[in-house]
Every structure is written in C-alpha cells, then in structure tokens.
C-alpha cells in the first residue's frame, strides 16, 4: 500500500474585497500542485470545478468553499474565503437653473461623478 505524502506547499485561499467596477471577481487559490483537483462551492454541498465569479454588490460577503483532492497527497480540510463587492459612490449634482414667470421651464441637467 502506498501512503499519501505530506504536501510540499501550503494551499491558501485569498479573499476578494473591492468596490463595484462592472467586472467579475472571485477568490484566489494559490499553492496547488499539478495533479490537484480543485472544486468550488457557494453552499458547501454542490461542488464544481468552475470558479464562481461575482460582479454585483451583495448585502453580505459571499463565502466560497474550496475542496482540493489529490490521490498522491494527504487530504486537506475544506478551505474557504469570501468575496465582497461594495457599492461605488456616485454623486449627482443638479445644475443651477432659473426662469422668469411665464417662460418655459428650462431643461433640467446634472453632472454625474463616479461612473
């Protein structure tokens, strides 16, 4: 019988924290080995080899679970970290307008900063 070896590298799962930017983001897994099978889950029960990606702001951080298996190495515990995307600050400033009684209302305009 062949005994699985200890890992030579430490596997780490880095969280993502950032402001909404219309791009997709996720956790980052480092320290994996060539023959590792890396699976991901957002509920801890359903697993996939596809890294889940997140784009939209969520009220709470989304936890991503990571399961790594390799028949040549000792089993690792399930790892986890989170993805947090916070709202981007946007400022809308209405332009000053005026009119005299009886004139047509001026077109309302504004300046938007932060998009």
C-alpha positions in Angstrom: 0.0 0.0 0.0 1.3 3.5 -0.9 0.8 6.1 1.8 -0.2 9.6 0.6 2.6 12.1 1.2 2.5 15.4 3.0 2.1 18.5 0.8 5.2 20.4 -0.1 3.4 23.7 -0.4 0.7 25.4 1.7 -2.6 26.0 -0.1 -4.1 29.4 0.5 -7.4 30.9 -0.4 -7.3 34.7 -0.7 -10.5 36.7 -0.3 -11.6 39.5 -2.7 -12.7 42.8 -1.4 -13.4 45.7 -3.8 -15.7 48.4 -5.0 -18.2 47.7 -7.8 -16.4 48.2 -11.2 -18.7 46.1 -13.6 -16.0 43.3 -13.7 -16.3 39.8 -12.4 -14.2 38.9 -9.3 -13.6 35.8 -7.1 -11.3 34.3 -4.5 -7.8 33.3 -5.5 -6.3 29.9 -4.7 -2.5 29.5 -4.5 -0.2 26.7 -3.7 -1.9 24.0 -5.6 0.0 21.1 -7.3 -0.2 19.9 -10.9 -2.4 16.9 -10.2 -4.7 18.6 -7.7 -8.4 18.6 -8.4 -9.8 21.9 -7.2 -13.6 22.2 -6.7 -15.7 25.2 -5.6 -19.0 25.6 -3.8 -21.1 28.5 -2.5 -23.3 26.3 -0.4 -20.8 23.7 0.9 -22.8 20.9 -0.7 -22.8 21.4 -4.5 -19.3 21.3 -6.0 -18.0 22.3 -9.4 -14.5 22.7 -11.0 -15.7 26.1 -12.3 -14.5 29.0 -10.2 -17.6 31.1 -9.2 -17.4 34.7 -10.4 -19.2 37.6 -8.9 -20.0 41.0 -10.4 -22.8 42.6 -8.4 -22.9 44.2 -5.0 -24.3 41.9 -2.3 -25.6 42.8 1.1 -23.2 40.4 2.8 -20.0 38.8 1.7 -20.4 35.6 -0.4 -18.5 32.6 1.0 -16.7 30.4 -1.5 -15.6 26.9 -0.3 -12.7 25.1 -1.8 -12.1 21.4 -1.8 -8.7 20.1 -3.1 -8.1 16.4 -3.7 -5.1 14.6 -5.0 -4.6 10.8 -4.6 -0.8 11.3 -4.0 -1.2 13.6 -1.0 -2.9 13.6 2.3 -6.4 15.0 2.3 -6.9 18.7 3.0 -9.7 20.2 5.0 -12.3 22.2 3.0 -11.0 25.8 2.8 -13.0 28.9 2.4 -12.9 32.7 2.0 -15.2 35.4 0.8 -16.0 37.8 -2.0 -17.2 41.3 -1.0 -18.2 43.9 -3.6 -19.3 47.2 -2.1 -21.4 49.9 -3.8 -19.5 52.5 -5.7 -20.1 56.1 -4.6 -21.8 58.2 -7.3 -22.6 61.9 -6.9 -25.3 63.6 -9.0 -25.2 67.4 -8.9 -28.1 69.3 -10.4 -27.1 72.3 -12.5 -28.5 75.7 -11.3 -31.4 76.9 -13.5 -33.7 79.9 -13.3 -36.6 81.3 -15.3 -38.9 84.3 -15.2 -42.6 83.9 -14.6 -44.4 82.9 -17.8 -41.3 81.5 -19.5 -41.0 77.8 -20.5 -39.3 75.7 -17.9 -35.6 75.3 -18.6 -34.2 71.8 -19.4 -33.1 70.2 -16.2 -29.5 68.9 -16.4 -27.0 67.5 -13.9 -23.4 66.4 -13.6 -22.7 62.8 -12.6 -19.3 61.9 -11.0 -18.1 58.4 -10.1 -19.3 56.3 -13.1 
